[in-house]
Amino acid sequence: MKITGKGKMLKIFIGENDKYRGKPLFDAIVQRLQKEGLAGATVIKGIEGYGANSRIHTSKILRLSEDLPIVIEVIDKEDRIEKIIPILDEMVKEGLVLVVHDVEIIKYT
C-alpha cells in the first residue's frame, strides 16, 4: 500500500503493565490496529515518565520500575485514524491518553 499526502498521527500513551483481557494492552492494541487495516504501528518503551497519579516510573537501577511508559504511534489517513478511536475507547477505561497530530506523509510502501 502506498500513501502520500496529508495524514494523521495517533499517539497512544499507556503503561507497560496495563492489561486487556489478560494480555498486555500494547500488544492487544497493535493486534487490533492490524485487524482494522491501519498502515502500521510502532511501540516505544519509555525510560522514565509519570501519569495522572504523579508517580514517577523509571528504568534507573536504584528505582527499577516494572511499569514503564509505553507510546504507540500510528500514522495513516484521517478517516482510518478517526475510525479506530472509538474502538480504543472500548478497550481501555482509564489511563489512556490519545493525541492526534496532522502530518505530511511523504512515502509509505
LUMBA-53847 format. One line per 10 residues: their letters; for each residue x, y, z of N, C-alpha, C. Coordinates in pm, 1 decimal, decimal comma. Atoms other than C-alpha are relative to their C-alpha. Layout:
N
A> X:Y:Z:X:Y:Z:X:Y:Z  ...
//
This chain:
109
MKITGKGKML> 83,8:-117,8:0,0:0,0:0,0:0,0:88,4:124,2:0,0  -75,4:-125,0:4,5:129,3:348,1:-84,6:-92,4:113,3:39,6  76,8:-115,0:-47,2:7,8:658,1:94,6:86,6:123,1:-17,8  -71,0:-127,1:9,7:110,7:1010,2:6,0:-97,5:111,7:31,0  84,5:-115,2:-29,7:-17,8:1348,6:113,8:-23,7:16,4:148,4  32,0:-30,3:-138,8:-184,1:1458,8:432,6:-51,7:-123,2:71,9  45,2:110,1:-82,7:-248,0:1219,8:715,3:-7,0:43,0:144,2  6,5:-24,4:-144,5:-279,8:1190,8:1090,2:94,7:-95,7:71,1  -77,7:84,9:-89,3:-50,3:1057,6:1360,2:-77,5:-10,9:130,5  65,1:28,0:-126,9:-216,6:897,1:1658,8:106,4:-51,0:96,0
KIFIGENDKY> -90,9:46,3:-104,9:-8,1:863,8:1975,7:-85,5:-47,1:115,8  75,0:60,6:-108,8:-139,0:635,8:2248,3:96,0:-18,4:116,0  -85,9:6,2:-118,1:13,4:672,9:2595,9:-64,1:-91,3:103,1  49,1:95,9:-98,1:-29,3:378,1:2832,7:116,3:-44,8:87,4  -104,5:56,5:-85,2:164,3:186,6:3097,9:34,9:-141,5:-43,9  -48,7:132,2:38,9:370,6:-125,3:3041,0:-81,9:-112,8:63,6  74,7:103,8:-70,3:163,1:-321,9:3295,5:-149,9:2,2:-28,8  142,8:-5,7:32,2:-177,4:-221,2:3154,4:-39,8:-125,5:-76,5  46,8:125,7:59,1:-381,3:-524,5:3051,2:-133,8:19,0:-71,2  128,7:10,3:67,6:-668,4:-604,4:2816,3:-31,1:-148,4:-15,1
RGKPLFDAIV> 39,0:140,9:3,2:-841,9:-937,6:2866,4:117,2:-93,5:30,3  -107,9:84,8:-47,0:-536,4:-1078,8:3043,6:130,7:7,9:-76,3  -124,2:-12,3:76,4:-275,1:-978,5:2784,1:47,6:144,4:5,8  -48,9:-138,3:-2,0:-50,3:-671,5:2763,0:-83,5:89,6:-93,3  84,7:-91,9:76,7:-258,1:-374,4:2645,3:66,9:43,1:-129,1  -67,5:-45,6:122,1:7,7:-256,4:2398,8:-8,0:-106,3:-109,1  8,8:109,4:96,1:2,5:-597,6:2231,3:-142,1:-10,8:-56,4  139,6:6,8:43,7:-378,4:-605,7:2218,3:-33,8:114,6:-94,4  26,2:-115,7:86,2:-386,6:-255,7:2067,5:63,8:-19,2:-136,6  -67,6:19,5:128,5:-129,3:-336,4:1798,3:-73,2:-104,8:-83,4
QRLQKEGLAG> 73,5:103,1:73,6:-316,6:-653,3:1703,1:-132,0:53,5:-53,7  127,3:-57,3:46,0:-643,5:-458,7:1682,4:22,3:99,8:-112,8  -32,3:-94,2:107,3:-482,9:-183,8:1472,7:24,4:-76,1:-130,3  -26,8:81,0:118,9:-358,8:-451,4:1231,9:-130,1:-58,9:-55,1  128,1:58,1:41,8:-700,3:-620,1:1222,0:-88,1:103,1:-70,4  81,5:-106,8:58,3:-864,8:-285,8:1139,8:62,1:58,0:-127,0  -60,5:-38,9:126,8:-624,0:-237,0:848,5:79,1:129,0:0,4  -81,3:-120,2:-1,3:-421,4:60,8:967,7:136,8:-29,2:-59,1  -123,0:17,2:77,6:-97,7:116,9:778,2:114,4:-59,5:80,5  -107,8:52,9:-81,5:134,2:35,6:1067,3:0,7:65,0:136,7
ATVIKGIEGY> -9,8:-52,6:-135,6:215,0:92,8:1432,6:138,2:-30,3:55,6  -127,6:19,4:-67,9:529,2:129,9:1642,7:-22,4:16,0:149,1  8,2:-7,0:-145,6:550,5:59,4:2016,2:135,5:45,8:52,7  -122,1:-57,3:-55,7:806,8:266,9:2205,5:-8,0:-9,6:152,0  -5,7:13,0:-145,3:908,4:185,2:2562,9:82,8:114,7:55,7  -68,7:-113,3:-59,8:999,8:490,6:2768,5:94,6:-42,6:111,2  -93,2:29,0:-109,1:1282,1:505,2:3021,0:-41,3:69,7:129,6  47,5:-68,1:-119,6:1104,0:741,9:3258,9:-122,7:81,6:-35,8  117,2:-81,7:21,1:774,6:920,5:3297,9:-93,9:-8,0:118,6  104,1:8,6:-101,0:469,5:982,9:3512,7:-132,4:35,7:-64,8
GANSRIHTSK> 133,7:-21,9:54,4:97,6:996,7:3456,8:-88,3:72,6:97,9  100,3:-71,7:-77,2:-220,7:1111,1:3626,4:23,1:-7,9:151,0  -21,8:13,4:-144,9:-119,3:979,0:3970,0:131,0:65,1:46,7  -126,5:-70,6:-26,9:214,6:1171,0:3952,1:108,7:-88,5:59,9  -104,0:91,5:-45,9:413,3:858,8:4049,7:100,3:-20,0:-113,2  -102,0:12,7:104,1:744,1:850,2:3859,2:34,4:-147,0:-20,7  -41,9:133,8:41,2:820,7:528,7:3671,4:133,0:18,7:-73,5  -131,9:-20,2:57,8:1185,8:490,2:3578,8:72,3:-132,2:-20,8  -82,5:118,2:24,2:1437,2:241,2:3443,4:134,1:9,5:72,6  -125,7:-14,2:-74,5:1714,1:368,5:3673,0:20,0:-120,9:90,3
ILRLSEDLPI> -33,8:120,9:-76,1:1890,9:83,6:3851,9:-54,4:4,1:142,8  40,8:-6,8:-139,9:1813,7:205,5:4205,1:-151,9:11,9:16,9  144,4:-14,9:-8,2:1447,0:266,9:4125,5:-65,4:-75,2:-114,4  47,8:78,6:112,2:1373,4:-10,1:3879,8:-152,3:-15,3:4,2  145,4:8,4:10,3:1010,9:7,0:3768,6:-37,1:-110,8:-96,7  52,6:99,9:91,7:813,5:-271,6:3610,7:-119,0:54,0:-77,6  114,2:-59,9:68,6:555,0:-29,5:3476,6:45,1:126,1:-72,7  -53,2:-114,2:73,9:743,8:193,3:3233,8:-102,6:52,5:-100,0  92,4:-57,8:98,0:564,9:428,8:2994,6:13,2:-68,7:-136,0  5,2:55,1:135,2:461,1:291,8:2655,7:-72,3:101,6:-88,6
VIEVIDKEDR> 65,0:-84,2:100,3:379,2:503,4:2348,3:-15,9:-83,3:-126,0  26,4:66,4:127,3:215,6:351,4:2042,8:-27,3:110,1:-100,7  19,0:-100,3:104,8:244,4:563,4:1727,8:-56,7:-66,8:-124,8  65,9:50,1:120,5:21,1:511,6:1426,3:-14,1:117,3:-96,6  18,5:-103,2:102,7:25,5:712,4:1100,9:-80,9:-60,2:-113,0  85,9:48,1:107,9:-247,7:674,5:842,1:-87,2:115,9:-46,2  95,2:-99,6:46,9:-521,4:859,4:659,5:-95,0:38,4:113,0  83,4:-54,2:-106,7:-750,7:1075,0:871,9:-121,3:-88,3:30,6  120,5:79,5:-24,2:-1061,1:857,8:825,4:31,4:-130,0:73,4  -37,4:124,2:-68,7:-877,5:543,9:939,6:36,1:25,6:146,1
IEKIIPILDE> -33,7:-36,8:-138,0:-740,0:717,7:1248,7:-128,0:28,7:78,3  126,0:-31,9:-67,7:-1084,5:853,5:1336,2:-81,7:-125,0:29,1  75,7:123,8:-16,7:-1236,5:506,6:1294,3:49,5:-82,4:119,1  -56,6:84,1:-105,3:-1001,2:344,5:1547,7:-20,7:58,5:140,2  10,3:-62,4:-132,1:-1052,0:594,7:1832,7:-115,0:-56,8:83,6  106,6:60,9:-82,3:-1393,8:460,7:1944,5:30,7:-144,0:41,3  -38,8:137,2:-34,0:-1251,9:107,3:1937,5:97,4:2,0:117,5  -93,5:-12,7:-111,9:-965,4:215,1:2165,4:-73,1:40,1:127,5  79,7:-39,5:-115,7:-1219,1:381,0:2397,3:-67,2:-120,8:64,5  62,3:121,2:-53,6:-1390,2:42,5:2435,4:102,2:-91,1:67,1
MVKEGLVLVV> -103,3:89,5:-53,0:-1061,5:-137,1:2507,6:55,2:48,1:133,7  -64,0:-55,8:-118,6:-943,2:96,7:2783,6:-96,1:95,0:69,8  93,1:-83,9:-76,3:-1148,0:256,1:3058,6:69,0:111,0:77,9  -70,9:-105,6:-71,6:-878,1:457,4:3239,9:148,3:-2,0:-34,6  -143,0:-8,9:20,1:-523,4:581,3:3196,5:45,3:19,8:-143,4  -36,8:-13,3:140,4:-530,5:603,1:2817,6:-1,3:146,6:-40,0  -5,8:-135,2:53,6:-420,2:928,8:2658,6:22,3:-12,0:-149,9  -12,9:-1,7:145,7:-469,8:984,5:2286,3:35,7:140,5:-44,9  -37,2:-127,5:59,2:-301,2:1262,6:2091,7:-1,0:-19,5:-150,7  7,3:8,7:145,5:-374,0:1325,7:1723,7:65,7:123,9:-59,8
HDVEIIKYT> -71,5:-108,4:67,2:-142,3:1536,5:1503,7:-24,9:-8,3:-150,8  -4,1:-3,2:145,8:-165,6:1647,4:1141,5:143,3:-30,5:-42,9  -132,9:29,8:52,3:125,5:1504,3:942,5:-4,7:3,5:-152,3  -16,4:10,2:144,7:252,2:1514,8:587,4:73,8:-130,3:-27,7  -59,9:128,9:30,1:319,0:1163,8:462,2:72,3:12,7:-133,4  -78,9:-10,9:121,0:597,8:1157,6:207,0:-4,6:-128,6:-80,4  4,0:126,5:72,6:606,5:787,8:121,7:-19,3:-114,5:96,1  16,7:122,3:-76,9:492,3:455,0:255,3:-23,4:-114,0:-97,9  20,8:114,7:88,9:530,8:123,1:73,9:10,0:-128,2:77,2
//
